[in-house]
Structures are given as C-alpha cells and as structure tokens.
Amino acid sequence: MVKKKITIPVFVLLLSFVSFYTKAQTPTQKLYVQFAESEMKRFPEAWQIDHGKRLYFGYGQGLGCLAMLKMWEKTGDHKYFDYVEAWADTIINEYGSIHLYKRDTYNLDYINPGKILFTLYEKTGKEKYKQAIENLMAQLKVHPPTLEGAYWHKLIYPHQIWLDGVYMADPFIAAYGQFTQDSSYYDDVINHILIAAKHTYDKKTGLYFHAWDESKKQQWANEITGQSPNFWGRSIGWWFMALVDVLDFIPTDYPKRDEIVAIINGLAETLPKYQDDEGLWWQVLDKIGEEKNYQEASVNAMFMYSFAKAANKGYIADSYKAVAEKTLTGIQKKLLRNESDGTLTLIQCNAVAGLGGHPYRDGSYDYYVNERIRENDAKATGPFIMGLLELNR
C-alpha cells in the first residue's frame, strides 16, 4: 500500500513564516514610553501629577510636565505635548496671570514650572505664555538675595541658599537669557551657582550640604560655617540636574562656563563612592545601611539622569554612562514595581523634606529618615523618565 504524500500549500507556509517573522521583529516598547504611559494613566490630567488635589502651578507638576515635553520631542507623539499644554492653557489666563501665583512670597518653587513655557510659546504662539514668562522673571528681578547676589530660597527662609532653589530658578534664567539674547542672565546663573558651591561644598567628603544660612542664626546652621548638618540625597540631585541643565543654554565659549563643567566632573568622580553594591544611593548619602535610612527613588532617578546627560553632552567621560546604567539596574530591581493593570510604580519616594518652618525641621539625620515616604512622587518620576530618555531605554 502506497501512502499518500501530504502537501501543505505554499501560500500557507509563506503566511506562517511571515506571521512568525513579524512577531519576532516587533520591537519591545521602550521603558520611557511604558513609564510615561503609566503616569498619564495614573494622572489623566497634568494638574494631578504628584498626587495634585487642585489646579496649581506647582514645581512637581512642572517637573512632570517637563518630562512629558521631552517625551514629545523624542517620540513625536503629540499627545504628550497636548497633555502639558492643556494644563498650562487652563492655569494661565489670557493676560499671562498664573492661577494662585503670588509674587510677594518670593518663592523659587514657583519658577520651576515656568521652564515649560518657552516651548509652549514657541510651538503655539500664544502671547499669554510669553507674558507669564515675563511675570516670573519680574519676580526674580526683585527677589531678595544674599550679600553676594544669590537668591534666598523663599522670603520665609531669609538669608538661606538651598540646593533645591538652584534647580528651581537657574535653568529658567539661563533659558530666559537665550530667549531674550541677553547674556547678562548667563552671568547671573554662573554667579548663583558658584556662590552656592562655595558655601555648601564639603572638602572632606566631596559632597554638598543641603543648605547654607548666611546669617548663621538658624537652629540647623553650623555656627561657624552656616551649613546644614547632613547630605540629603535629593538636594544633591537637584544640584546635579541644575548644573547639567543650565549648560543647555549657556554658549560653550562663555566665560566661567568651564567652572560649572568642573563642578560636574567633581560630582561624577565623588558620587559613585557613595553608591551601594546594588547601584543605588540612599536618603542620607553618606550613611548607607544605618537605621531607618533607605534607598530613595528620587535621588537615584536624578543621578541617573544627570550622569547620562552629562556623558551624552561630553561634560564628563563617556564611561560614566555605566554609572547611570548601573543605577537603572538597581532601580528596576529594588524600586520599580509592575502593577496588575500593566502600569509601573516607583516606590520609596521621599515625599518632601526641608529646613526650618513650622513645625521646625532641624536637618538632622533622624529628621530626613523619618519624613513621609510615598509612591510615584513627581520628584522621582519626572527625572526617571528623563533619565530613561537620555539612556534611550
């Protein structure tokens, strides 16, 4: 008995091959897309970023929206731009007045969201965005300074420079200098940074203290140096991001620009010494493993971004990008959680930390490690997205 030969039509074989090949070649979604999509699912409107409860021109929303604008620039997907513009369009009226913004508080935190307005004005042509930029700069033109000309962090924190404030204000001022083609603003930025560096730098560790009190009257201030007593991770994250971001606007041959690059190189050399075996940094940088200290998400996201960007821009050796990659591996292992709905969550985010105020914050180790911890804080999620973009991951 002769068995019949079973044949499969050629077109069926071709169809199966094409199907297999197509599946094999489908690219994995970029992690920055996955995380940005997670943020937009959590916070369908941008005012909700950072767990916002009301329409507000907050620095957290500004940081998250800056990351979304970078997503738009990277992917070309206009939904990210629209997400940001819808917030700004709602919060800024036709005259350029910003909802709930009060200039007379002289609060540098209000300046940070202004960074997104340059792109919005350029792309939409809406004059109200330009006027809002001018309104914010009007504050800075009369903002109270230290004797050397660096901004007080807020009017309620007189004579004090905080590293946080350098990030809030100086990239905006540098962008304004480029916007107006007035190089005097570059001089201001460089002056602010060099003053902050002089008064917060610690020669022994190579790190920077959170703040400095010119009057030396604060309870947290060292009576000799005026410096705060600890190295809070996120404050140095703000500082590192400020340094790499202002250089986007200051011309490469501008006087004293190289001094900022030198500070960046000093940080790049120093910070890995305080990175743990898992590639992560801790809430109080120099006290790894001590009681209640923890691997904190925002400092890791900020350092990942800053190392990657500085290497991409050529401010530091390209080999330092490996530090950012190591940090990402640590974040994915210890600080990034996959949810059942497909979203990604950043855990162990320090919600807020500061100095002085009511109740009084003394800058002690116990203070920093006992501040509130939450998930998906914009101070972590925004830099995380931007860091992933710099790493193209």
Order of alpha helices (4+ residues) and beta strands (2+ residues): alpha-alpha-alpha-alpha-alpha-alpha-beta-alpha-alpha-beta-alpha-alpha-alpha-alpha-beta-beta-beta-alpha-beta-alpha
